[in-house]
């Protein structure tokens, strides 16, 4: 319910008594994070918080949904400075979830870095579970730079040179490409390595076109 609280009980666990301490972990998927440094989640004060992608934050598991639809989770005051972190919601120019619930017993994800398809400069980190697919990784890239088109991305096992974007696939072995349905655990990518991908188009042009449509209210 909008403006209401929800208690998060970890999968496979039971509700805890008042005297039992329980910390529910969330994993950072992108940043910056947004925090309300108050006991009251309805507080209007919001600050930015920097946490590494793939790291974890300890919470009480209690969530609150604000009037605009943003979902916030309460930080565990015994391990973190008091406040509430945004899990996902509108109004912060940050599409997609910022945090995800850590499930007990799940496989540890890996964090990969990507270079900008515009100029090959360091761009972003993405956090991927071994069971997720290459296409899921592409969708994360598209989220991080609105305007990029998933269909124009091609993921490769390795890169032939220092640059990948704008170079095309001339003389590139087809066996080096990884198809969308392949799971991350079946790729050669390792934690803290590069997610090698080609953008088969003009990334700067696609991003500019998206921004122009968003400004005029046409973007979906």
C-alpha positions, 0 to 999 in steps of 0.5 A: 500500500502506498505510504505503508510499511512492509516487513521483509522476511528472508526466504526460507526463514521464519518471522523473528521475535522482538528480542532476536536481531535480524539484519537483511542484506541488500546488494548494490546494483548501481549508484549513486545511492539515495538516502534519507538520513532520518528515522522517518522515511517521509522526511524530505531530505535526501543525500547521495551515497557512494557504495561500490557496485556488488557490495552489500548494505545491512538493513532491518528489512522494513520497507516503505513506499512513498507517495510517488511510488519510490520504495525505500528500505530502513538501514540496520542502525547497529551496522549502518548510520540510521536512515532509509535507502531507495531501492527503486523509484522515480524522480532521481534520474536513475532508471532501474533498481539501485538495490536487490535483496540478497537471497540466502544460499544464492550464488555470488554474482560477479561485477564487470566493468564496461567501456563507453560505446561513445568514446571507449572511456571507463563507463560503468560497473554491472553486477550479474548473477551466474544464472543470468544471461548475456541478454540480461547484461545488455539490458543493464547497459541500455539502462545505464545509458538510455538511448542505447539499443539492445539489438545493436549490442554484440558481446564478445569473449575477448577484444581484438584491440584496445578499442571495440566501439565504432570498429565494426566486425571486419576480420572478427572471428564469429566464434568469439561472439556470445549469443544472448541466451548464454548464461554468465557462468558459461562465459569466460568473464571473471569478477572485476573483468571487462564485459566486452561488447560492440555497439553496431551503430552510432551510440552518440546519435542514438542517445541524442535522439532518445534525449530529444524524444524524452524532452518532447515527451515522445520517449517510452 
